[in-house]
Amino acid sequence: MEIKNYNCYINGEWIEKSKGDKIEVENPATGEIFATIHVSTIEETQHALETAEKAQFAWQMLPAYERAQWLYKICDKLEEEKDLFAKLLVMEQGKTLAEAYGEVADTIRYISYAAEAGRRIQGAIFPSDVANEQLSIHKVPYGVTVGLMAFNYPLALIGRKIGPALITGNTMVIKPSELTPLTASEFCRIIHEIGFPKGVINMVVGYGHTVGSHLVESPITRLVSMTGSTRAGQAIYKAASQNVAGLVLELGGKAPFMVMDDAELDKAVDAAVISRYANCGQVCICNEMVFVHEKVADEFTDKLIARIKKIRVGDPMTDVDMGPSLSASALDRMDGIVKENIAQGAELVLGGKRPEGALFERGNWYEPTVLTNVQPNHATIREEVFGPILPIVRVAGFEEARDLLNSREDSLSAYLYTQNHKNIMRSIQEFQIGTIFINKQIVGYIQGFHSGHKKSGIGGEDGIYGIEQYLQKRTVYMDYE
């Protein structure tokens, strides 16, 4: 197989002769190296920040309507090349082809929604305390922003960040995950081809402790938007404090899927499977664990296992339901958690190993896995698994499920299946969580707001509230006598 080299993109130019080491990118389904990209040097990273700073004021001074037209051009180009992007996502990240096409479509929605919001950025005018004065509050950009992406949605996370950043007049330096950097390079190719203003979007590649740290700690950076682990978010929180930079942090989660004794079980089962095994379980708001009422636990578990057995695992370029995990190290970590939980007394009732067959001898494959007899202090409950593993915990009722949820420090999302309207209303008031799916499977509407509580982050993305994250307020007291 021919190994293709990709490049980073700074100030409208490709960085083809970087002195940085090369990252080799593997296909998760086969383990084969199919592409390389240079790690950006600190000098190149600084150049990206400086050129973003130089471009920012002119970009800010464009009317929001004109900035929106540039974003629409990106959307048109993504639609035109959706086949290329979808197939690259499969090769780079391992998601199924159907999921990859969905990611391209989501990216277009993120960017187009931001473009549509250009005419809706609102300030405010308030009465003054004295005559012949006006008090107004204006919304203004931060300046240079940094977008740090997780590996699980290499394209959608770019759209999710550059859309609101750019429409509000900021520039952005993006750093994709070093595990999935290729889609970002192709994204820069399309902005280059449409003649996007130089420096408004720059791209660098590297590791968090080097390139990432330089981006976050630079006094040029005025806001950091990051999607990733809680540990990485804590490091960014600390590093950004040097310059009191703004932060939008969407961090780790451990969503419980709560099934009460009055739930519509068939509906709950389908939702539990979809919400766990989407993208091989590599979604921050995935169903990470089931809390099921003891009265319906046996019936629910039987139906759940029967449904999971129908999941088709295979070549993600074909019509299957689940592809591989991203990396071998992630696979080893997951398998270690499963083994630890079995040693703690959990029962492995499905999966727990690499699938059999020639297709699965290479690559990062793991069967859809279910564990029962799991206790709240077990390994699969303590740790975010981020893979196709589902532990089941029996609970006595709503209050126990709620208390287990609220005792956690990772508070991103939760699912609740019940027909009890009182408990539905109580969940809205009592669950210490950023998003609640009530009688609903995993979903993310562009007009919603994706945010975490506690150690799952600050700020948030999507919708009007997500766009607000990229704006500062400027108060003006004006005497016009």
VENCORMO-V299491 format. One record per residue. N is the residue number from 1. RES is the residue in three letters. NEAR is the number of other ideal C-beta (glycine too) atoms within 12 Angstrom. Layout:
<<N	RES	NEAR> <N	RES	NEAR>>
This chain:
<<1	MET	12> <2	GLU	9> <3	ILE	18> <4	LYS	19> <5	ASN	24> <6	TYR	34> <7	ASN	33> <8	CYS	44> <9	TYR	43> <10	ILE	40> <11	ASN	30> <12	GLY	26> <13	GLU	21> <14	TRP	22> <15	ILE	33> <16	GLU	17> <17	LYS	13> <18	SER	32> <19	LYS	14> <20	GLY	28> <21	ASP	18> <22	LYS	23> <23	ILE	32> <24	GLU	23> <25	VAL	38> <26	GLU	32> <27	ASN	33> <28	PRO	43> <29	ALA	36> <30	THR	26> <31	GLY	24> <32	GLU	18> <33	ILE	22> <34	PHE	25> <35	ALA	29> <36	THR	25> <37	ILE	42> <38	HIS	33> <39	VAL	29> <40	SER	42> <41	THR	24> <42	ILE	25> <43	GLU	19> <44	GLU	37> <45	THR	39> <46	GLN	26> <47	HIS	29> <48	ALA	47> <49	LEU	39> <50	GLU	24> <51	THR	33> <52	ALA	47> <53	GLU	32> <54	LYS	24> <55	ALA	33> <56	GLN	37> <57	PHE	20> <58	ALA	19> <59	TRP	35> <60	GLN	32> <61	MET	15> <62	LEU	25> <63	PRO	16> <64	ALA	31> <65	TYR	18> <66	GLU	22> <67	ARG	38> <68	ALA	30> <69	GLN	25> <70	TRP	32> <71	LEU	42> <72	TYR	27> <73	LYS	27> <74	ILE	42> <75	CYS	34> <76	ASP	21> <77	LYS	29> <78	LEU	41> <79	GLU	23> <80	GLU	17> <81	GLU	25> <82	LYS	27> <83	ASP	17> <84	LEU	24> <85	PHE	41> <86	ALA	34> <87	LYS	27> <88	LEU	37> <89	LEU	47> <90	VAL	40> <91	MET	37> <92	GLU	45> <93	GLN	49> <94	GLY	48> <95	LYS	46> <96	THR	35> <97	LEU	30> <98	ALA	24> <99	GLU	34> <100	ALA	34> <101	TYR	28> <102	GLY	27> <103	GLU	40> <104	VAL	41> <105	ALA	25> <106	ASP	35> <107	THR	43> <108	ILE	35> <109	ARG	30> <110	TYR	43> <111	ILE	44> <112	SER	28> <113	TYR	32> <114	ALA	46> <115	ALA	34> <116	GLU	28> <117	ALA	34> <118	GLY	30> <119	ARG	16> <120	ARG	21> <121	ILE	28> <122	GLN	19> <123	GLY	20> <124	ALA	16> <125	ILE	16> <126	PHE	15> <127	PRO	11> <128	SER	18> <129	ASP	11> <130	VAL	13> <131	ALA	10> <132	ASN	11> <133	GLU	17> <134	GLN	22> <135	LEU	20> <136	SER	20> <137	ILE	19> <138	HIS	20> <139	LYS	30> <140	VAL	24> <141	PRO	37> <142	TYR	38> <143	GLY	34> <144	VAL	45> <145	THR	50> <146	VAL	49> <147	GLY	48> <148	LEU	49> <149	MET	43> <150	ALA	38> <151	PHE	41> <152	ASN	41> <153	TYR	42> <154	PRO	47> <155	LEU	53> <156	ALA	46> <157	LEU	43> <158	ILE	48> <159	GLY	46> <160	ARG	44> <161	LYS	49> <162	ILE	47> <163	GLY	47> <164	PRO	50> <165	ALA	46> <166	LEU	49> <167	ILE	47> <168	THR	43> <169	GLY	39> <170	ASN	45> <171	THR	46> <172	MET	54> <173	VAL	56> <174	ILE	50> <175	LYS	54> <176	PRO	49> <177	SER	40> <178	GLU	39> <179	LEU	34> <180	THR	43> <181	PRO	44> <182	LEU	43> <183	THR	47> <184	ALA	50> <185	SER	41> <186	GLU	38> <187	PHE	46> <188	CYS	42> <189	ARG	28> <190	ILE	35> <191	ILE	36> <192	HIS	28> <193	GLU	19> <194	ILE	25> <195	GLY	15> <196	PHE	33> <197	PRO	31> <198	LYS	24> <199	GLY	32> <200	VAL	45> <201	ILE	48> <202	ASN	48> <203	MET	52> <204	VAL	49> <205	VAL	49> <206	GLY	37> <207	TYR	26> <208	GLY	31> <209	HIS	19> <210	THR	23> <211	VAL	40> <212	GLY	38> <213	SER	26> <214	HIS	32> <215	LEU	46> <216	VAL	42> <217	GLU	28> <218	SER	33> <219	PRO	19> <220	ILE	32> <221	THR	43> <222	ARG	36> <223	LEU	43> <224	VAL	53> <225	SER	50> <226	MET	48> <227	THR	45> <228	GLY	39> <229	SER	33> <230	THR	32> <231	ARG	20> <232	ALA	32> <233	GLY	38> <234	GLN	24> <235	ALA	25> <236	ILE	40> <237	TYR	26> <238	LYS	19> <239	ALA	29> <240	ALA	34> <241	SER	16> <242	GLN	16> <243	ASN	23> <244	VAL	16> <245	ALA	32> <246	GLY	34> <247	LEU	34> <248	VAL	46> <249	LEU	44> <250	GLU	49> <251	LEU	41> <252	GLY	38> <253	GLY	43> <254	LYS	39> <255	ALA	44> <256	PRO	48> <257	PHE	47> <258	MET	49> <259	VAL	45> <260	MET	40> <261	ASP	28> <262	ASP	23> <263	ALA	37> <264	GLU	21> <265	LEU	31> <266	ASP	20> <267	LYS	23> <268	ALA	41> <269	VAL	35> <270	ASP	29> <271	ALA	36> <272	ALA	45> <273	VAL	36> <274	ILE	33> <275	SER	38> <276	ARG	45> <277	TYR	46> <278	ALA	35> <279	ASN	42> <280	CYS	43> <281	GLY	44> <282	GLN	42> <283	VAL	42> <284	CYS	43> <285	ILE	47> <286	CYS	42> <287	ASN	47> <288	GLU	45> <289	MET	48> <290	VAL	48> <291	PHE	46> <292	VAL	44> <293	HIS	34> <294	GLU	21> <295	LYS	18> <296	VAL	31> <297	ALA	29> <298	ASP	19> <299	GLU	21> <300	PHE	41> <301	THR	34> <302	ASP	22> <303	LYS	29> <304	LEU	41> <305	ILE	29> <306	ALA	20> <307	ARG	28> <308	ILE	35> <309	LYS	21> <310	LYS	20> <311	ILE	33> <312	ARG	20> <313	VAL	36> <314	GLY	25> <315	ASP	29> <316	PRO	39> <317	MET	28> <318	THR	17> <319	ASP	14> <320	VAL	28> <321	ASP	29> <322	MET	41> <323	GLY	46> <324	PRO	44> <325	SER	44> <326	LEU	43> <327	SER	31> <328	ALA	23> <329	SER	18> <330	ALA	32> <331	LEU	34> <332	ASP	17> <333	ARG	25> <334	MET	42> <335	ASP	31> <336	GLY	22> <337	ILE	34> <338	VAL	37> <339	LYS	22> <340	GLU	26> <341	ASN	36> <342	ILE	27> <343	ALA	16> <344	GLN	23> <345	GLY	18> <346	ALA	32> <347	GLU	24> <348	LEU	29> <349	VAL	28> <350	LEU	32> <351	GLY	33> <352	GLY	29> <353	LYS	22> <354	ARG	25> <355	PRO	29> <356	GLU	12> <357	GLY	14> <358	ALA	12> <359	LEU	21> <360	PHE	26> <361	GLU	14> <362	ARG	20> <363	GLY	32> <364	ASN	37> <365	TRP	40> <366	TYR	42> <367	GLU	36> <368	PRO	39> <369	THR	45> <370	VAL	41> <371	LEU	40> <372	THR	31> <373	ASN	21> <374	VAL	41> <375	GLN	24> <376	PRO	26> <377	ASN	18> <378	HIS	29> <379	ALA	29> <380	THR	47> <381	ILE	35> <382	ARG	25> <383	GLU	29> <384	GLU	37> <385	VAL	43> <386	PHE	38> <387	GLY	44> <388	PRO	48> <389	ILE	51> <390	LEU	50> <391	PRO	49> <392	ILE	47> <393	VAL	37> <394	ARG	29> <395	VAL	33> <396	ALA	19> <397	GLY	26> <398	PHE	30> <399	GLU	20> <400	GLU	22> <401	ALA	39> <402	ARG	30> <403	ASP	20> <404	LEU	32> <405	LEU	40> <406	ASN	22> <407	SER	20> <408	ARG	35> <409	GLU	23> <410	ASP	38> <411	SER	32> <412	LEU	44> <413	SER	46> <414	ALA	44> <415	TYR	43> <416	LEU	43> <417	TYR	42> <418	THR	36> <419	GLN	19> <420	ASN	21> <421	HIS	15> <422	LYS	15> <423	ASN	29> <424	ILE	25> <425	MET	16> <426	ARG	21> <427	SER	32> <428	ILE	19> <429	GLN	14> <430	GLU	21> <431	PHE	36> <432	GLN	27> <433	ILE	35> <434	GLY	36> <435	THR	36> <436	ILE	34> <437	PHE	36> <438	ILE	30> <439	ASN	28> <440	LYS	29> <441	GLN	28> <442	ILE	32> <443	VAL	25> <444	GLY	35> <445	TYR	18> <446	ILE	32> <447	GLN	20> <448	GLY	26> <449	PHE	25> <450	HIS	41> <451	SER	33> <452	GLY	39> <453	HIS	28> <454	LYS	26> <455	LYS	27> <456	SER	37> <457	GLY	42> <458	ILE	29> <459	GLY	38> <460	GLY	35> <461	GLU	45> <462	ASP	38> <463	GLY	27> <464	ILE	26> <465	TYR	22> <466	GLY	35> <467	ILE	40> <468	GLU	30> <469	GLN	40> <470	TYR	44> <471	LEU	36> <472	GLN	25> <473	LYS	18> <474	ARG	16> <475	THR	18> <476	VAL	20> <477	TYR	17> <478	MET	17> <479	ASP	13> <480	TYR	13> <481	GLU	9>>
